[in-house]
Amino acid sequence: MEKSDPQLGPARGLIAKRLSMAEFDLTRIAPSAAAGRWVENYWVIEWDRGDKPVFQQENLPHPSAHLVLDPQAGSGLFGVQTKRFFYDLSGKGRVIGAKFRPGYLLPLWGQAVSTLTDTSETDLTPLDIDLVALETSFVALDPPSEMAEILDQHLAALEAPADQKAELANQLVHMVEADSELTRVSELAAQSGLNARQLQRLFAHYIGVSPKWVIDRYRMIEAVEAINQGEERSLTELAHRLGYFDQAHFTKTFSALIGRTPQQLLAQLA
C-alpha cells in the first residue's frame, strides 16, 4: 500500500507496481520548508512477510542521491544507481530514506556527486551525521515515520553557500522529467543555454550521471508507468511518443534494462 503526502503525487519507477504494493507499505513524507532546500521527500518502507518466501522488489532509480537507514542491508549515503535496483524482502523489516533534490547534495557534500554513483558512503562527516547513532534511533522508534522528523530537523539545520549551478542542474532534471518529448541532449543543451560539453560537466558534477542517462531513464520510467497503468494500446505508439525510432528499438532497450519485454510485463500484471 502506498501513502503519500498529496503534494508529492504517486511514486514513479516501481516495476510491476500493483504487485509490489501488495507486498510492502510505502509512506512518502514531504520535508519542512527549511529541509526542502535539499530534500525532495522522505520515504518509509515497512513489511511483514512472516514465513512467506522472499519477495524481490524492483524499481528504476531516479537521478537522486539518498540518505538511507537500513538495519537489514546497511545504511549510508547512496549515489545515483544506474541499473535496475533490487531489494529482497523477507521476514519483518523497515527502511527509511531521504531523497535529495537532484543537484543539491553537492553544496552539502562538497565534492562531485559522481564519486557516489553506483556506490555508497558511511562516513558522513560532511553532513555532520553520525550514521550509527541515527540508525540506533531508527531501530528504537515506533512508528518509524517519527524518524522522518529527526532527519528533517537535522537536514533543515544544514547550511551551504548559494549555488546557481545546483539550481540549474535541478531545473534541467525536472525539465526532462516533465517533458517526455524531450529526447535528445542537443535539445536540452539548447534550452539550457549551455553547449553539450558544459552540460556534460554540469551533470557529472552535480547529478552524478550524464544528461543522456537522465533522458533515457525518464523515458523508461514513463514506459513502466504506462504499463503499470494498464495502457495496452499500441506499443508502437508508446515507443514513438517516447522518441524511439520504432517498436523494435524500444523493446530492445526496455528488455535490456527491465529484464523482460513490455509485452511480458503487461502479461505479468494481467
KENUMAR-691343 format. One record per residue (C-alpha): residue in three letters; x negated, z negated, y negated. Coordinates in steps of 0.02 Angstrom, whole numbers. Example, Ala and Ser with C-alpha at 12.3 -4.5 7.8 and 13.67 -1.06 7.14 Angstrom:
2
{residu=ala; u=-615; w=-390; v=225}
{residu=ser; u=-684; w=-357; v=53}
This chain:
270
{residu=met; u=0; w=0; v=0}
{residu=glu; u=-61; w=40; v=-174}
{residu=lys; u=-28; w=-68; v=-327}
{residu=ser; u=-99; w=-8; v=-493}
{residu=asp; u=-76; w=-54; v=-674}
{residu=pro; u=43; w=81; v=-743}
{residu=gln; u=-84; w=140; v=-872}
{residu=leu; u=-208; w=184; v=-733}
{residu=gly; u=-99; w=305; v=-637}
{residu=pro; u=-116; w=328; v=-448}
{residu=ala; u=-283; w=327; v=-359}
{residu=arg; u=-353; w=501; v=-326}
{residu=gly; u=-476; w=559; v=-195}
{residu=leu; u=-414; w=466; v=-41}
{residu=ile; u=-416; w=586; v=105}
{residu=ala; u=-255; w=580; v=208}
{residu=lys; u=-192; w=455; v=80}
{residu=arg; u=-23; w=417; v=160}
{residu=leu; u=-108; w=370; v=324}
{residu=ser; u=-243; w=267; v=237}
{residu=met; u=-118; w=169; v=133}
{residu=ala; u=-37; w=108; v=294}
{residu=glu; u=-200; w=26; v=346}
{residu=phe; u=-251; w=-73; v=190}
{residu=asp; u=-189; w=-133; v=22}
{residu=leu; u=-267; w=-63; v=-137}
{residu=thr; u=-244; w=-151; v=-304}
{residu=arg; u=-313; w=-74; v=-464}
{residu=ile; u=-326; w=-179; v=-621}
{residu=ala; u=-357; w=-121; v=-799}
{residu=pro; u=-501; w=-204; v=-894}
{residu=ser; u=-487; w=-301; v=-1056}
{residu=ala; u=-521; w=-205; v=-1216}
{residu=ala; u=-696; w=-279; v=-1227}
{residu=ala; u=-745; w=-239; v=-1048}
{residu=gly; u=-658; w=-71; v=-1062}
{residu=arg; u=-806; w=-12; v=-1164}
{residu=trp; u=-897; w=1; v=-998}
{residu=val; u=-768; w=-12; v=-859}
{residu=glu; u=-630; w=107; v=-809}
{residu=asn; u=-543; w=-12; v=-688}
{residu=tyr; u=-566; w=-147; v=-558}
{residu=trp; u=-509; w=-118; v=-380}
{residu=val; u=-475; w=-235; v=-235}
{residu=ile; u=-456; w=-178; v=-55}
{residu=glu; u=-384; w=-300; v=73}
{residu=trp; u=-345; w=-276; v=256}
{residu=asp; u=-298; w=-373; v=411}
{residu=arg; u=-303; w=-266; v=568}
{residu=gly; u=-302; w=-409; v=693}
{residu=asp; u=-364; w=-339; v=858}
{residu=lys; u=-318; w=-159; v=818}
{residu=pro; u=-456; w=-28; v=834}
{residu=val; u=-573; w=9; v=690}
{residu=phe; u=-497; w=123; v=557}
{residu=gln; u=-618; w=237; v=467}
{residu=gln; u=-561; w=262; v=288}
{residu=glu; u=-621; w=418; v=197}
{residu=asn; u=-623; w=466; v=15}
{residu=leu; u=-706; w=584; v=-108}
{residu=pro; u=-801; w=479; v=-236}
{residu=his; u=-783; w=517; v=-421}
{residu=pro; u=-937; w=536; v=-534}
{residu=ser; u=-943; w=349; v=-569}
{residu=ala; u=-1054; w=203; v=-527}
{residu=his; u=-976; w=45; v=-453}
{residu=leu; u=-1022; w=-138; v=-451}
{residu=val; u=-962; w=-192; v=-278}
{residu=leu; u=-941; w=-364; v=-199}
{residu=asp; u=-930; w=-335; v=-11}
{residu=pro; u=-970; w=-483; v=103}
{residu=gln; u=-949; w=-371; v=256}
{residu=ala; u=-1058; w=-218; v=220}
{residu=gly; u=-1164; w=-277; v=73}
{residu=ser; u=-1144; w=-299; v=-114}
{residu=gly; u=-1235; w=-210; v=-253}
{residu=leu; u=-1231; w=-82; v=-391}
{residu=phe; u=-1191; w=87; v=-314}
{residu=gly; u=-1227; w=253; v=-397}
{residu=val; u=-1126; w=412; v=-375}
{residu=gln; u=-1104; w=453; v=-191}
{residu=thr; u=-1119; w=641; v=-172}
{residu=lys; u=-1047; w=660; v=3}
{residu=arg; u=-883; w=607; v=82}
{residu=phe; u=-878; w=416; v=87}
{residu=phe; u=-833; w=321; v=246}
{residu=tyr; u=-789; w=137; v=268}
{residu=asp; u=-745; w=55; v=435}
{residu=leu; u=-602; w=-69; v=425}
{residu=ser; u=-597; w=-197; v=565}
{residu=gly; u=-531; w=-374; v=582}
{residu=lys; u=-489; w=-452; v=415}
{residu=gly; u=-582; w=-422; v=253}
{residu=arg; u=-582; w=-384; v=69}
{residu=val; u=-692; w=-294; v=-57}
{residu=ile; u=-688; w=-289; v=-246}
{residu=gly; u=-770; w=-167; v=-365}
{residu=ala; u=-788; w=-125; v=-548}
{residu=lys; u=-785; w=63; v=-581}
{residu=phe; u=-894; w=105; v=-730}
{residu=arg; u=-840; w=236; v=-854}
{residu=pro; u=-944; w=394; v=-823}
{residu=gly; u=-1093; w=390; v=-940}
{residu=tyr; u=-1077; w=209; v=-992}
{residu=leu; u=-1184; w=124; v=-862}
{residu=leu; u=-1345; w=192; v=-938}
{residu=pro; u=-1336; w=95; v=-1103}
{residu=leu; u=-1321; w=-64; v=-1000}
{residu=trp; u=-1438; w=-18; v=-856}
{residu=gly; u=-1574; w=52; v=-967}
{residu=gln; u=-1632; w=192; v=-853}
{residu=ala; u=-1573; w=361; v=-791}
{residu=val; u=-1418; w=340; v=-682}
{residu=ser; u=-1489; w=473; v=-565}
{residu=thr; u=-1604; w=336; v=-496}
{residu=leu; u=-1447; w=261; v=-415}
{residu=thr; u=-1371; w=421; v=-346}
{residu=asp; u=-1330; w=403; v=-160}
{residu=thr; u=-1409; w=231; v=-158}
{residu=ser; u=-1381; w=53; v=-220}
{residu=glu; u=-1474; w=-88; v=-306}
{residu=thr; u=-1459; w=-275; v=-278}
{residu=asp; u=-1574; w=-333; v=-419}
{residu=leu; u=-1450; w=-331; v=-563}
{residu=thr; u=-1559; w=-417; v=-692}
{residu=pro; u=-1525; w=-281; v=-823}
{residu=leu; u=-1340; w=-327; v=-811}
{residu=asp; u=-1379; w=-514; v=-815}
{residu=ile; u=-1293; w=-531; v=-646}
{residu=asp; u=-1336; w=-650; v=-503}
{residu=leu; u=-1265; w=-550; v=-359}
{residu=val; u=-1274; w=-691; v=-232}
{residu=ala; u=-1180; w=-811; v=-347}
{residu=leu; u=-1046; w=-681; v=-384}
{residu=glu; u=-1020; w=-643; v=-201}
{residu=thr; u=-1008; w=-830; v=-160}
{residu=ser; u=-873; w=-849; v=-294}
{residu=phe; u=-779; w=-699; v=-225}
{residu=val; u=-777; w=-767; v=-47}
{residu=ala; u=-708; w=-934; v=-109}
{residu=leu; u=-568; w=-862; v=-216}
{residu=asp; u=-390; w=-837; v=-158}
{residu=pro; u=-312; w=-722; v=-212}
{residu=pro; u=-466; w=-613; v=-235}
{residu=ser; u=-387; w=-524; v=-383}
{residu=glu; u=-443; w=-676; v=-482}
{residu=met; u=-619; w=-608; v=-459}
{residu=ala; u=-572; w=-464; v=-574}
{residu=glu; u=-551; w=-591; v=-713}
{residu=ile; u=-726; w=-662; v=-680}
{residu=leu; u=-802; w=-488; v=-677}
{residu=asp; u=-708; w=-442; v=-834}
{residu=gln; u=-768; w=-595; v=-929}
{residu=his; u=-948; w=-556; v=-882}
{residu=leu; u=-942; w=-370; v=-921}
{residu=ala; u=-847; w=-399; v=-1083}
{residu=ala; u=-991; w=-507; v=-1145}
{residu=leu; u=-1124; w=-373; v=-1117}
{residu=glu; u=-1191; w=-284; v=-1270}
{residu=ala; u=-1286; w=-122; v=-1291}
{residu=pro; u=-1328; w=-8; v=-1438}
{residu=ala; u=-1204; w=130; v=-1477}
{residu=asp; u=-1247; w=286; v=-1379}
{residu=gln; u=-1170; w=450; v=-1434}
{residu=lys; u=-1238; w=541; v=-1282}
{residu=ala; u=-1147; w=418; v=-1167}
{residu=glu; u=-985; w=455; v=-1260}
{residu=leu; u=-1015; w=643; v=-1248}
{residu=ala; u=-1053; w=633; v=-1062}
{residu=asn; u=-895; w=533; v=-1034}
{residu=gln; u=-789; w=656; v=-1133}
{residu=leu; u=-858; w=804; v=-1037}
{residu=val; u=-825; w=724; v=-867}
{residu=his; u=-645; w=688; v=-915}
{residu=met; u=-627; w=863; v=-985}
{residu=val; u=-673; w=931; v=-813}
{residu=glu; u=-557; w=808; v=-727}
{residu=ala; u=-409; w=855; v=-837}
{residu=asp; u=-430; w=1045; v=-833}
{residu=ser; u=-426; w=1120; v=-658}
{residu=glu; u=-452; w=1292; v=-735}
{residu=leu; u=-624; w=1241; v=-800}
{residu=thr; u=-726; w=1306; v=-653}
{residu=arg; u=-895; w=1361; v=-724}
{residu=val; u=-1041; w=1269; v=-801}
{residu=ser; u=-1053; w=1405; v=-934}
{residu=glu; u=-875; w=1364; v=-989}
{residu=leu; u=-916; w=1179; v=-1003}
{residu=ala; u=-1076; w=1218; v=-1098}
{residu=ala; u=-979; w=1325; v=-1222}
{residu=gln; u=-852; w=1186; v=-1251}
{residu=ser; u=-987; w=1052; v=-1268}
{residu=gly; u=-1093; w=1146; v=-1394}
{residu=leu; u=-1244; w=1122; v=-1279}
{residu=asn; u=-1342; w=1254; v=-1187}
{residu=ala; u=-1347; w=1247; v=-997}
{residu=arg; u=-1516; w=1160; v=-991}
{residu=gln; u=-1463; w=1025; v=-1114}
{residu=leu; u=-1303; w=999; v=-1015}
{residu=gln; u=-1401; w=980; v=-853}
{residu=arg; u=-1514; w=848; v=-931}
{residu=leu; u=-1368; w=752; v=-1006}
{residu=phe; u=-1276; w=744; v=-840}
{residu=ala; u=-1430; w=699; v=-738}
{residu=his; u=-1475; w=557; v=-856}
{residu=tyr; u=-1303; w=485; v=-893}
{residu=ile; u=-1193; w=534; v=-744}
{residu=gly; u=-1320; w=548; v=-603}
{residu=val; u=-1265; w=719; v=-540}
{residu=ser; u=-1260; w=897; v=-606}
{residu=pro; u=-1116; w=971; v=-707}
{residu=lys; u=-1087; w=1094; v=-564}
{residu=trp; u=-1067; w=948; v=-444}
{residu=val; u=-938; w=868; v=-559}
{residu=ile; u=-840; w=1031; v=-574}
{residu=asp; u=-843; w=1061; v=-386}
{residu=arg; u=-798; w=881; v=-346}
{residu=tyr; u=-645; w=879; v=-457}
{residu=arg; u=-587; w=1045; v=-384}
{residu=met; u=-598; w=967; v=-211}
{residu=ile; u=-508; w=809; v=-268}
{residu=glu; u=-372; w=920; v=-340}
{residu=ala; u=-359; w=1012; v=-174}
{residu=val; u=-349; w=849; v=-75}
{residu=glu; u=-214; w=783; v=-192}
{residu=ala; u=-112; w=943; v=-174}
{residu=ile; u=-119; w=924; v=16}
{residu=asn; u=-83; w=736; v=6}
{residu=gln; u=75; w=778; v=-91}
{residu=gly; u=130; w=899; v=43}
{residu=glu; u=103; w=1058; v=-55}
{residu=glu; u=124; w=1177; v=91}
{residu=arg; u=137; w=1329; v=-20}
{residu=ser; u=10; w=1469; v=-4}
{residu=leu; u=-167; w=1402; v=17}
{residu=thr; u=-223; w=1567; v=-60}
{residu=glu; u=-127; w=1520; v=-217}
{residu=leu; u=-208; w=1347; v=-217}
{residu=ala; u=-380; w=1425; v=-194}
{residu=his; u=-354; w=1544; v=-340}
{residu=arg; u=-286; w=1404; v=-450}
{residu=leu; u=-445; w=1305; v=-420}
{residu=gly; u=-558; w=1452; v=-461}
{residu=tyr; u=-608; w=1510; v=-287}
{residu=phe; u=-625; w=1697; v=-258}
{residu=asp; u=-520; w=1695; v=-101}
{residu=gln; u=-446; w=1578; v=29}
{residu=ala; u=-592; w=1603; v=149}
{residu=his; u=-717; w=1539; v=20}
{residu=phe; u=-604; w=1392; v=-20}
{residu=thr; u=-579; w=1348; v=163}
{residu=lys; u=-766; w=1356; v=199}
{residu=thr; u=-809; w=1242; v=52}
{residu=phe; u=-666; w=1122; v=92}
{residu=ser; u=-713; w=1111; v=277}
{residu=ala; u=-897; w=1079; v=239}
{residu=leu; u=-852; w=928; v=131}
{residu=ile; u=-694; w=860; v=212}
{residu=gly; u=-741; w=892; v=394}
{residu=arg; u=-583; w=991; v=432}
{residu=thr; u=-491; w=1140; v=360}
{residu=pro; u=-349; w=1124; v=234}
{residu=gln; u=-230; w=1177; v=374}
{residu=gln; u=-296; w=1039; v=487}
{residu=leu; u=-275; w=908; v=353}
{residu=leu; u=-97; w=967; v=321}
{residu=ala; u=-63; w=953; v=509}
{residu=gln; u=-139; w=777; v=513}
{residu=leu; u=-18; w=722; v=377}
{residu=ala; u=135; w=809; v=451}
